[in-house]
Amino acid sequence: MAVQKSRRTPSTRGMRRAHDRLAAPALSKDPTTGETHRRHCVSPDGFYRGRRVIEPRAKDAPQE
């Protein structure tokens, strides 16, 4: 079993954990609709980079 040679100081522990924080997702604004969406992802209404790439589902259509 591995045994450490000396105790790690709180400073060293903190420096190691400095990069463990969570980053907020990058958001973009669609130029056509003004919808806010995640970068490199299709907006909820089906637009990507100003063009419609998917047709949204009809709300009253039954799901299969």
Secondary structure by P-SEA (a helix, b strand, c coil): cccccccccaaaaaaaaccccccccbbbbccccccccccccccccccccccccccccccccccc
